[in-house]
């Protein structure tokens, strides 16, 4: 197998609450279980985006949206934590190891 790093949790593990929510919503929306790292990353990004808009107020502007994100500290997206500051826009330092088996399937 081959080990690779991922910046989001394993999309097939229900141990992380955001993965459980992601699976529930994806299955309800498209009617299948085609889970993957890219769509989970997009799901998490959308949750952070919506929270940033919520914090920006009733009439958000570009500046108020950026300011709201830059004050986001340890925002819990269901077990996945995000922090932004004016000088650090990385959001997360999360890294997980995934193993791809000989047949091209994710083993973990």
N, C-alpha and C positions, 0 to 999 in steps of 0.2 A: 504494500500500500504506500500511499504518499500522504505526508502530513502537510497541511496548509493552515495558515492563520485566517481567522474570520473576525470581523469587527462587530458582529451581532451574535446572540445566542443561537444554538442549534435549533432550526425551525421545526424539528420533529419531537423535541423534548418538552413535555408539559410541566417540567419542574420550574420553569420561569413563567410567571403570570402573564407577561406580555405575549409570550408565544401561545399560550392557551387562548387569549383574546384574539390574536391574529388568526389562529386556526379556525376559531368559531366564526369570525367575520368573513374570512376568505371562503370558507365552505358555504356559508349562507349567501354570499354574493355571486359566486361562480358555480356552485353546486358540485365542486370536486375538492380533492385534497392535494392539489399540485403545489405543495409548499416548497419554498426555496429561500435561499439567503437574500437574494435581491429584493423580493417582494416583502420579506420581513423587515429589511433595512428601510424600504420605502414606507412601510406601515409605522415604524418607529419615528421616522422623520416627519411624517404627517401629524402624528400625535404631538411632537415637539412644536411643529409649526402652528398647530391650532392653539396650543397652550400659550405660545408667544403672542398670537393675535388676541387671545382672551385677556392677557395681561396688558396689552397695549391700549386697552380702553375701547369705548363705544365708537370712537372715530379714529381708528388707527391710521397712522402715517408711516412712511418709511422710517423716519427717525424714531418714532415711539415704538415701532416694532423691533428695531435693532436694540434700542435701550431696554426693552422688556426681555429680550433674549440675553443681553449682557448682564442682567441681574439674576438670571436663572441659576440657582445653586442647588446641586444634588436633586434635581427634579426626577422623581421616581416614575418611570414609564413602565410600571409593572415588573420591577426587579432589574431593570436596566436604567442606570442613573446617568443624567446629563447635567453638565455644568458649563456655563459660558461666562466669560468675563470680558471687559473691554480689550484686554490684551491676549485672550486665549479663546479662539473660536473653534477649537477641536471638538468640543461637546462631550466626548467620551474617550476614555483610555481603555475601554473594554477590548480584550483580545481573547479568543478561544481557539483551541486547536481542533481541527477536523481531519479525519483520516478518510481518504478515498481508497476503496479496495480495488483489487485487480479487475473486477468487472465494471468499474466506473461508478459504483454506488457508494454513497456516504455511509461509513460505518460508525462514525462519531465525529 
